[in-house]
Amino acid sequence: MAAFFGTVSSTIANIDNYLALGETNRKLVAENTELKNEIEFLKSRWDVEGNDSLYSPKFREVAYIYRTAKIINSSFNKTKNYIIVDKGSADGIHPEMAVCSYEGVIGIVEQVSKHYAKVLPLVNTNLRISAKLKKNGYYGSLQWDGHDYRYSYLNDIPFHVEVEQGDTIVTSGFSSIFPEGELIGFVESINKETANFLSVKVKLSTDFKKISTVYIIADTNKQEKLELEGTNHE
């Protein structure tokens, strides 16, 4: 009997620890969101000459707006995985917004309803994003191969580029979705079998089976960029 109650107590403690961890993660993401919005506001105060432009005609709009959302459903055991979050069009969420966590990039908003949004995560074979090596700026296309959810692959890196295990991979900023420099992961290994390009195996910084809260990023200049590009796609 004592052993039984000991097992029950241990199980309850584990549940309490799990719930506490989830609450900690939510608070961390909320604080991160607030901090990132503050940073974007501070950036907007300074013009290209480095002068405080808050009270001048050169005052710039905030480039990105961050909103916190909670994951309410997800799938990570398929090739076409998805995430559902508790924010939708009523909260200013639209398709093709970036989604991140305090650990790194999550994915892109695919569809929205009034109160919810469906996110296409990095671990979905339909998603491809522009990513680069942080140390030298060489960029390529990041796409999951449908196998291990912990890893993805950065392709189209020129063969001559120096890439080493542990190098940091971030978003390139070459789109109207992700800000430049959002963490994606770290180089796990390099495939040099092809003649012209490297295939880089990337260990994703985000543990997709642990995340519970994310932040969604709105690019306030997206429409202007798309109009210059002459297209409505990334």
ZIFENSUL-V446693 format. One record per backbone hydrogen bond with DSSP energy under -0.5 kcal/mol. NH is the residue of the N-H (numbers start at 1). CO is the residue of the C=O. Records with the same first field share a line. If there is no record, write none. Layout:
NH = CO, CO
//
This chain:
5 = 1
6 = 2
7 = 3
8 = 4
9 = 5
10 = 6
11 = 7
12 = 8
13 = 9
14 = 10
15 = 11
16 = 12
17 = 13
18 = 14
19 = 15
20 = 16
21 = 17
22 = 18
23 = 19
24 = 20
25 = 21
26 = 22
27 = 23
28 = 24
29 = 25
30 = 26
31 = 27
32 = 28
33 = 29
34 = 30
35 = 31
36 = 32
37 = 33
38 = 34
39 = 35
40 = 36
41 = 37
42 = 38
43 = 39
44 = 40
45 = 41, 42
46 = 43
47 = 51
50 = 47
53 = 45
56 = 53
59 = 56
60 = 44
65 = 218
67 = 216
69 = 214
71 = 212
72 = 84
73 = 84
75 = 82
81 = 123
82 = 75
83 = 119
84 = 73
85 = 117
86 = 70
89 = 113
90 = 114
91 = 88
92 = 89
93 = 88
96 = 109
97 = 94
98 = 177, 217
99 = 107
100 = 215
101 = 104
105 = 183
106 = 99
107 = 99
108 = 120
109 = 97
110 = 118
111 = 118
113 = 116
117 = 85
118 = 111
119 = 83, 117
120 = 108
121 = 119
122 = 106
124 = 121, 122
125 = 79
127 = 124
129 = 142
131 = 140
132 = 170
133 = 138
134 = 132, 168
136 = 133
137 = 133
140 = 131
141 = 155
142 = 129
143 = 141, 153
144 = 127
151 = 148
152 = 202
153 = 143
154 = 200
155 = 141, 153
157 = 198
158 = 156
159 = 196
161 = 158
163 = 161
166 = 187
167 = 164
169 = 185
170 = 132
171 = 182
172 = 130
175 = 173
181 = 171
182 = 179
184 = 169
185 = 169
186 = 203
187 = 167
188 = 201
189 = 201
191 = 199
192 = 190
198 = 157
199 = 191
200 = 154, 198
201 = 189, 199
202 = 152
203 = 186
204 = 150, 202
205 = 184
206 = 184
208 = 206
210 = 207
211 = 207
214 = 69
215 = 100
216 = 67
217 = 98
218 = 65, 216
219 = 217
220 = 63, 218
221 = 63
222 = 219
225 = 221
226 = 222
227 = 223
228 = 224
229 = 225
230 = 226
231 = 226
//
